[in-house]
Amino acid sequence: MFGWEFPPHISGGLGTACYGLSKGLIQQSDLDLLFVVPKAYGDELLDNVEFIGANKIPIKSQKVKLTENERTIDYLEVRSTIAPYVDPEEFWRIKSTEVSDQFTTIQTTEEGFVEFSGTYGSTLYNEIEKYGIVAQRIAENNQFDIIHAHDWLTFPAGISAKKTSGKPLVIHVHATEFDRSRGNVNPHVFAIEQWGMTEADHIITVSNLTKQIVIEKYGIPESKITTVYNAVEPNEELNAVTIDKHNNNKIVTFLGRITMQKGPEYFIEAAYKVLQKMDNVRFVMAGSGDMMNKMIRLAAQRKIADRFHFTGFLKGEQVFELLKYSDVYIMPSVSEPFGISPLEAMQSNVPVIISKQSGVSEILKHAIKIDFWDIDAMADAIYGLLKYNALSNEFKTKGKAEVNSLKWDQAALKVRQIYDRVLTTEN
């Protein structure tokens, strides 16, 4: 299984989903799981799973051929020969006299390791490319029956492992570029996604919403795709939690990346309308992203900044600590393939409001569903849950019971059925 992040080193729902699914899969006694990440830290949080960091795989000089959209890409991996005071640009100039410009040089450490940051920074494309190269060595040195790759970041690695081993590839689409960009699609990311979908023996999508995007935007036949919904990890500590807030303030929480996809501006506009009707409300925008400063300015422009709190990125227990104090959770996403955080909120006895444009809305009954753009409906829903205790308690009680029935074990069984079907077809 190729992932990009794993708890405790996560920056979003992808790592959480990888953890839950992996934990569910290893409950199956006849299944062994080898989980690969670009950078392993040594403190990954799951027993009985073998972890490999691509940064710990020694690479010797070799030529690796991958086919991307019928175009052959040649990689030459070299040990570092940078002399003192020679910068990377000068190194490339020197090496390019020896190597045709169709080759890419991959620098290694003295020990022969490829370095990875394991993050989503400015070198992301380069790290995805290097991950695919190291995946060939991992595939050569390990025994396995099937390959499972999570999201576009790992698709080249999955394809490389498939071509090296001859084993079937299942890819897991947690989000597409159409979700992340509101239609302003990055053609390079789209090409990697389509390449992965074309090369895969089967595709898992996290919702029917995502499945339709894969069919309509990427031209993949429906027969090649199966929807497997996400779940939530049980948290027994939440069952008996009672919080005394010591004041009359209500707290409404937005929790997620502050990006176009998540619709943060609609949350602020709805907050403005709610504050016209009641003043004992505080709004929390928990997360980070490229729209954070813009949202801070928007709250100031609406003259509600004194009722807003921007916490920055939260993880692990920090998330559940915030949810303990929340009276309403809202996810106004413009396009949300699934959305695990509403499940975590319901698990924490918090009533939730979610956009109809989310995958999780396909399975939840005890959540208020609104269109992301309908600020009036959003404000009405927030006001109703804050004003009427009977309504709030109804969603708390039934919501918690509903979410507790969504188990990763069940999702893992469906994934296992896909594995078995793919392996039977291969044989």
C-alpha positions in Angstrom: 0.0 0.0 0.0 1.4 3.4 -1.1 0.4 6.4 0.9 1.7 9.9 1.4 1.1 10.5 5.1 0.3 8.4 8.2 -0.5 9.4 11.8 0.8 11.0 13.7 2.3 12.9 10.8 -0.8 14.1 8.9 -2.1 17.3 7.4 -5.6 16.2 6.5 -8.2 13.5 6.0 -6.0 11.3 3.7 -3.8 10.2 6.5 -6.8 9.5 8.8 -8.4 7.4 6.1 -5.3 5.4 5.5 -5.0 4.7 9.2 -8.6 3.6 9.6 -8.6 1.4 6.5 -5.2 -0.2 7.4 -6.4 -1.0 10.9 -9.5 -2.6 9.4 -7.6 -4.6 6.9 -5.2 -6.1 9.4 -8.1 -7.5 11.4 -8.3 -10.1 8.6 -6.0 -12.9 9.8 -4.9 -14.0 6.3 -3.8 -10.5 5.2 -0.4 -8.9 5.7 0.1 -5.2 5.0 3.2 -3.4 4.0 2.6 0.4 4.1 5.0 2.7 2.2 5.4 6.4 2.7 7.9 8.8 1.1 9.4 9.6 4.5 9.1 7.3 7.5 9.7 8.8 11.0 9.7 5.5 13.0 6.7 6.5 15.2 3.9 5.5 12.8 0.9 4.5 15.0 -0.3 1.0 14.0 0.9 -2.3 15.3 1.2 -5.3 13.0 1.8 -3.2 10.0 5.3 -3.1 8.4 6.2 0.5 7.4 8.8 1.4 4.7 10.0 4.9 4.1 11.2 5.5 0.5 13.9 7.7 2.1 15.4 4.5 3.7 15.7 2.5 0.5 19.2 2.5 -1.0 19.3 3.2 -4.7 22.2 2.3 -7.0 22.9 4.0 -10.4 20.4 2.6 -12.9 18.0 3.5 -15.7 14.3 3.2 -14.9 11.7 3.3 -17.6 8.1 4.3 -17.0 5.4 4.9 -19.5 3.2 7.9 -19.0 0.4 8.4 -21.5 2.4 6.4 -24.1 5.5 8.6 -23.6 8.6 6.9 -22.2 10.4 8.7 -19.5 13.9 7.7 -18.6 15.4 8.4 -15.2 19.0 8.1 -14.3 19.7 7.8 -10.6 23.2 8.8 -9.5 25.1 9.0 -6.3 25.9 12.5 -5.3 29.1 13.8 -6.9 28.6 17.5 -6.1 32.0 19.0 -5.2 32.3 21.5 -2.4 30.9 25.0 -3.4 29.1 23.6 -6.5 25.5 24.5 -6.3 22.7 22.3 -7.7 22.3 24.4 -10.9 26.0 24.1 -11.6 25.8 20.3 -10.9 23.0 19.9 -13.4 25.0 21.9 -16.0 28.0 19.6 -15.6 26.0 16.4 -15.7 23.9 17.5 -18.7 27.1 17.4 -20.8 27.2 13.7 -20.0 23.5 12.8 -20.0 21.0 13.4 -22.8 18.4 16.0 -21.9 15.7 13.3 -21.9 17.1 12.0 -18.6 16.5 13.4 -15.2 19.2 13.1 -12.6 18.2 11.9 -9.1 20.6 13.0 -6.4 21.2 10.5 -3.5 23.1 10.8 -0.3 26.5 9.2 0.2 24.7 6.1 1.5 22.6 5.9 -1.6 19.3 7.1 -0.1 16.9 9.5 -1.9 15.9 12.3 0.4 12.2 13.2 0.8 10.5 15.9 2.8 7.2 13.9 2.9 5.3 17.2 2.8 3.2 19.1 0.2 5.8 21.9 -0.5 7.3 23.5 -3.5 9.2 20.3 -4.4 6.1 18.1 -4.5 6.2 17.1 -8.2 9.8 16.2 -7.9 9.1 14.1 -4.8 6.3 12.3 -6.6 8.6 11.5 -9.4 11.3 10.2 -7.0 8.7 8.2 -5.1 7.9 6.4 -8.3 11.5 5.5 -8.9 12.1 4.2 -5.5 8.9 2.2 -5.7 10.6 0.0 -8.4 13.2 -1.0 -5.9 10.6 -1.7 -3.2 8.7 -3.9 -5.6 11.8 -5.8 -6.6 12.7 -6.5 -2.9 9.3 -7.5 -1.5 6.8 -10.3 -2.0 3.1 -9.2 -2.4 -0.1 -10.1 -4.2 -1.7 -6.8 -4.9 -0.8 -3.1 -4.9 -3.0 -0.3 -3.4 -2.2 3.3 -4.1 -3.9 6.3 -2.4 -4.6 9.4 -4.4 -2.7 11.0 -7.2 0.5 11.6 -5.2 1.1 7.9 -5.1 -0.2 6.8 -8.5 3.2 6.9 -10.2 4.7 4.8 -7.4 1.8 2.3 -7.8 2.3 2.1 -11.5 6.0 1.6 -11.2 5.5 -1.2 -8.7 2.9 -2.8 -11.1 5.2 -2.7 -14.1 8.1 -4.1 -12.1 6.3 -6.9 -10.4 3.5 -7.7 -12.8 1.0 -7.6 -9.8 -2.4 -5.9 -10.2 -2.9 -2.3 -9.0 -5.9 -0.9 -7.2 -6.0 2.9 -6.8 -8.0 4.7 -4.2 -9.5 8.1 -5.2 -10.1 10.2 -2.1 -10.4 13.5 -4.2 -9.9 14.7 -7.7 -8.4 17.8 -9.1 -12.0 18.9 -10.0 -12.8 18.9 -6.3 -9.7 20.8 -5.2 -9.7 23.5 -7.9 -13.4 24.4 -8.4 -12.9 23.6 -12.0 -9.6 25.5 -12.5 -7.8 22.2 -13.2 -4.1 21.8 -13.1 -3.3 19.9 -16.3 -0.3 18.2 -14.8 -2.2 16.8 -11.8 -5.1 15.8 -14.1 -2.7 13.9 -16.3 -1.2 12.0 -13.4 -4.8 11.2 -12.1 -5.9 10.0 -15.5 -2.7 8.0 -16.0 -3.3 6.2 -12.7 -7.0 5.5 -13.5 -6.1 4.1 -16.9 -3.3 1.9 -15.6 -5.3 0.6 -12.6 -6.9 -2.8 -12.6 -9.7 -1.4 -10.4 -10.6 2.0 -8.8 -12.1 2.7 -5.4 -13.9 6.0 -4.9 -15.0 7.3 -1.5 -18.5 8.3 -2.7 -20.8 8.0 -5.7 -20.2 11.8 -6.2 -16.6 11.0 -6.8 -17.4 8.0 -8.9 -19.4 10.2 -11.3 -16.6 12.6 -11.6 -14.2 9.8 -12.5 -16.6 8.5 -15.1 -17.6 11.9 -16.7 -14.3 13.8 -16.4 -11.7 11.1 -16.8 -13.6 8.8 -19.2 -13.3 5.6 -17.0 -16.0 2.9 -17.5 -18.3 2.4 -14.6 -17.5 -1.3 -14.4 -14.0 -0.5 -13.3 -15.1 1.6 -10.3 -16.5 0.6 -6.8 -17.6 3.0 -4.1 -16.4 2.3 -0.6 -17.4 4.8 2.0 -15.1 6.0 4.7 -15.8 5.4 8.4 -14.6 6.8 11.7 -12.3 5.4 14.3 -14.0 4.5 17.7 -13.1 6.9 20.5 -14.4 5.5 23.8 -13.1 8.5 25.7 -15.9 10.6 24.1 -18.8 8.5 25.6 -18.9 10.0 29.0 -17.6 13.5 28.4 -19.5 16.4 30.0 -18.2 19.9 29.5 -19.0 22.9 31.7 -18.5 26.0 29.6 -19.0 28.4 32.5 -20.6 31.0 30.2 -23.6 31.4 27.9 -21.6 31.6 24.6 -22.4 29.1 21.9 -19.6 27.9 19.6 -20.0 27.1 15.9 -17.0 25.3 14.3 -15.6 25.0 10.8 -12.8 22.4 10.7 -10.8 21.8 7.6 -8.4 23.3 5.1 -9.1 27.0 4.4 -9.2 26.6 0.6 -11.6 27.2 -2.2 -12.8 23.5 -2.0 -14.0 23.9 1.6 -16.2 27.0 1.1 -14.9 29.1 4.0 -16.3 32.3 2.7 -19.9 30.9 2.9 -19.3 30.1 6.6 -18.3 33.7 7.3 -21.2 35.1 5.4 -23.6 32.8 7.3 -22.0 33.8 10.6 -22.6 37.4 9.8 -26.3 36.7 9.3 -26.6 34.7 12.5 -25.0 37.5 14.5 -27.8 39.8 13.3 -30.2 37.6 15.3 -28.2 36.6 18.4 -25.0 37.8 19.9 -24.0 35.1 22.3 -22.2 33.1 19.6 -18.5 32.6 18.7 -17.3 31.2 15.5 -14.1 29.1 15.2 -12.3 28.5 11.9 -9.9 25.7 12.6 -7.4 24.9 9.9 -4.8 26.5 7.6 -4.7 27.1 3.9 -4.1 29.7 1.2 -7.3 31.5 1.9 -6.7 32.1 5.6 -5.6 35.7 5.3 -8.4 36.5 2.9 -10.9 35.0 5.4 -9.5 37.1 8.3 -9.9 40.2 6.2 -13.5 39.2 5.3 -14.4 38.8 8.9 -13.0 42.2 9.6 -14.9 43.7 6.7 -18.2 42.3 8.0 -17.2 43.8 11.4 -17.5 40.4 13.2 -13.8 39.8 13.8 -14.4 40.1 17.6 -16.6 37.0 17.4 -14.2 35.0 15.3 -11.3 32.7 16.2 -8.7 31.4 13.7 -6.8 28.6 15.4 -4.5 27.4 12.6 -4.0 23.7 11.9 -5.2 21.3 14.6 -4.5 17.5 14.7 -5.2 14.5 16.8 -6.5 15.2 20.3 -6.6 19.0 19.5 -9.5 18.3 17.1 -11.5 16.4 19.7 -10.7 19.0 22.3 -12.3 21.7 20.1 -15.3 19.5 19.3 -16.0 19.0 23.0 -16.7 22.7 23.3 -18.6 23.1 20.0 -22.4 23.4 19.8 -22.6 23.1 16.0 -20.2 21.8 13.4 -20.5 23.0 9.8 -18.9 21.7 6.6 -19.9 24.1 3.7 -17.7 22.4 1.1 -18.2 23.3 -2.6 -17.1 19.8 -3.6 -16.2 17.3 -0.9 -15.5 13.7 -2.1 -16.4 12.4 1.3 -15.6 14.3 4.5 -14.5 12.5 7.7 -14.7 15.4 10.1 -18.5 15.5 10.3 -18.3 11.9 11.5 -15.8 12.9 14.2 -18.2 15.8 15.2 -21.2 13.5 15.5 -19.1 11.1 17.5 -18.4 14.0 19.8 -22.1 14.7 20.4 -22.1 17.8 18.1 -25.0 18.3 15.6 -23.7 18.8 12.1 -24.6 20.9 9.0 -23.1 19.6 5.8 -23.3 20.7 2.1 -25.3 18.6 -0.3 -22.2 18.7 -2.5 -20.4 16.2 -0.2 -20.0 12.4 -0.4 -20.8 12.0 3.3 -24.3 13.4 2.6 -25.0 10.2 0.7 -24.9 8.1 3.8 -25.9 10.4 6.7 -29.5 10.7 7.8 -29.2 12.7 11.0 -27.4 15.7 9.6 -28.8 19.0 8.2 -28.0 19.2 4.5 -27.8 22.5 2.7 -26.4 23.7 -0.7 -23.0 25.3 0.0 -24.1 28.5 -1.7 -27.3 29.0 0.2 -26.1 31.3 3.0 -29.7 31.9 4.2 -30.4 28.2 4.7 -27.0 27.8 6.4 -27.7 30.7 8.8 -31.2 29.3 9.5 -29.8 25.9 10.3 -27.2 27.3 12.6 -29.7 29.5 14.4 -32.2 26.6 14.8 -29.6 24.3 16.4 -28.4 27.0 18.7 -31.9 28.3 19.7 -33.9 25.1 20.2 -32.4 22.6 22.6 -34.9 19.8 21.6 -33.8 20.0 18.0 -30.1 20.0 18.9 -30.5 17.1 21.3 -32.3 15.1 18.6 -29.4 15.4 16.2 -26.9 14.8 18.9 -28.5 11.5 20.1 -29.4 10.0 16.8 -26.3 11.3 15.0 -24.0 9.7 17.5 -25.9 6.4 17.2 -25.7 6.6 13.4 -22.0 7.3 13.2 -21.1 4.6 15.7 -22.5 2.1 13.2 -20.0 3.2 10.5 -17.0 0.9 11.1 -13.7 0.8 9.3 -13.8 -3.0 9.6 -16.9 -3.0 7.3 -15.1 -0.7 4.8 -12.0 -3.0 4.9 -14.2 -6.1 4.1 -15.5 -4.3 1.0 -11.9 -3.5 0.0 -10.9 -7.1 0.5 -13.7 -8.2 -1.8 -12.3 -5.9 -4.4 -8.8 -7.4 -3.9 -10.2 -11.0 -4.3 -12.2 -10.1 -7.4 -9.2 -8.4 -9.1 -6.9 -11.4 -8.2 -9.4 -13.9 -9.5 -9.7 -11.9 -12.8 -5.9 -11.8 -13.0 -5.6 -15.5 -12.6 
